[in-house]
């Protein structure tokens, strides 16, 4: 039994919450993370904070899209987890300001430069 938390302007549901077993899941037709970081909408904040409270994540820090590269950052107990998705047909090279390590099998991290293959997601642990 799903609870509808939000609607689009046309009245159709845009965000559901459902309890299942010992867990809870959300189904969203919008970008909660982007809205949380940019709009500071009360509903976005409530949902994101509820999700984060059940994890090791301390804060959803940042979400951005530039030139086909999607970036999200989460503060966790060991540093900052960075998700980068390349939505283009070309390799993307990102200079990382932080020291850290690549947490995924695709991509490379050499001399502070992270290379992301086309249509790939990489996970990078930036260390404090």
C-alpha positions in Angstrom: 0.0 0.0 0.0 1.8 3.1 -1.2 1.4 6.6 0.2 1.4 9.4 -2.4 3.7 12.2 -1.1 3.6 14.6 -4.0 1.8 15.3 -7.3 2.7 16.9 -10.6 0.9 20.1 -11.7 -1.5 17.9 -13.7 -2.5 16.0 -10.5 -0.7 12.7 -11.3 1.4 11.3 -8.5 5.1 12.2 -8.6 6.4 10.6 -5.4 5.4 7.5 -3.5 6.5 6.0 -0.2 6.0 2.3 0.6 7.0 0.2 3.6 8.0 -3.4 2.7 9.1 -5.9 5.3 11.6 -4.1 7.5 12.4 -1.4 4.9 11.0 1.6 3.2 11.4 2.6 -0.4 10.5 5.7 -2.5 9.5 5.8 -6.1 10.1 9.2 -7.6 9.3 10.7 -11.0 11.6 13.7 -10.3 15.1 14.2 -9.2 15.0 14.4 -5.4 18.7 15.0 -5.0 18.9 17.8 -7.5 15.8 19.4 -5.9 17.2 19.0 -2.4 20.4 20.7 -3.4 19.0 23.5 -5.5 15.4 24.2 -4.5 15.7 23.5 -0.7 12.0 22.4 -1.0 10.6 21.2 2.3 9.3 17.9 0.9 12.5 17.1 -0.9 14.4 17.8 2.3 12.1 15.7 4.4 12.4 12.7 2.0 16.1 12.9 1.5 16.8 13.4 5.3 14.6 10.4 6.0 16.5 8.2 3.5 19.9 9.5 4.8 19.0 8.9 8.4 19.0 5.1 7.7 22.5 5.1 6.2 26.1 6.1 6.9 25.6 9.2 4.8 25.8 12.4 6.9 24.7 14.8 4.1 23.7 15.0 0.5 26.2 17.7 -0.5 25.9 18.5 -4.2 24.3 17.6 -7.5 25.1 19.2 -10.8 25.0 18.6 -14.6 27.5 20.2 -17.0 28.3 19.3 -20.6 26.8 15.8 -20.3 28.5 15.0 -17.0 26.3 14.3 -14.0 27.9 14.7 -10.5 26.5 13.8 -7.1 28.4 14.0 -3.8 27.5 12.4 -0.4 29.3 13.1 2.8 29.9 9.8 4.6 31.8 8.9 7.7 35.0 8.2 5.8 35.0 11.2 3.5 33.0 12.1 0.4 31.5 9.6 -2.1 31.4 11.1 -5.6 29.2 9.6 -8.3 30.0 10.8 -11.9 28.0 9.7 -14.9 29.2 10.5 -18.4 26.1 10.8 -20.7 28.1 11.5 -23.8 29.8 9.5 -26.6 33.3 10.7 -25.6 35.6 10.1 -22.7 35.3 12.8 -20.0 38.4 13.8 -18.0 37.8 15.5 -14.6 40.6 17.0 -12.5 39.8 15.9 -8.9 40.6 18.5 -6.2 40.8 15.8 -3.6 43.0 12.8 -3.0 41.2 9.5 -3.1 40.6 6.3 -4.9 38.4 4.9 -7.6 35.7 2.6 -6.3 34.5 1.2 -9.6 35.9 -1.1 -12.3 35.4 1.4 -15.2 37.4 4.6 -15.6 40.9 5.4 -14.5 42.4 7.8 -11.9 46.0 8.9 -12.6 47.8 12.0 -11.3 44.6 13.5 -10.0 42.7 13.1 -13.3 39.6 10.9 -13.4 38.8 9.5 -16.9 35.2 8.4 -17.4 34.3 6.3 -20.5 31.2 7.1 -22.6 27.8 6.3 -20.9 29.6 5.0 -17.8 29.3 5.8 -14.1 32.3 5.9 -11.8 32.4 6.0 -8.0 35.2 7.9 -6.3 36.0 8.0 -2.6 37.4 11.5 -1.8 39.3 11.3 1.4 39.2 14.0 4.1 
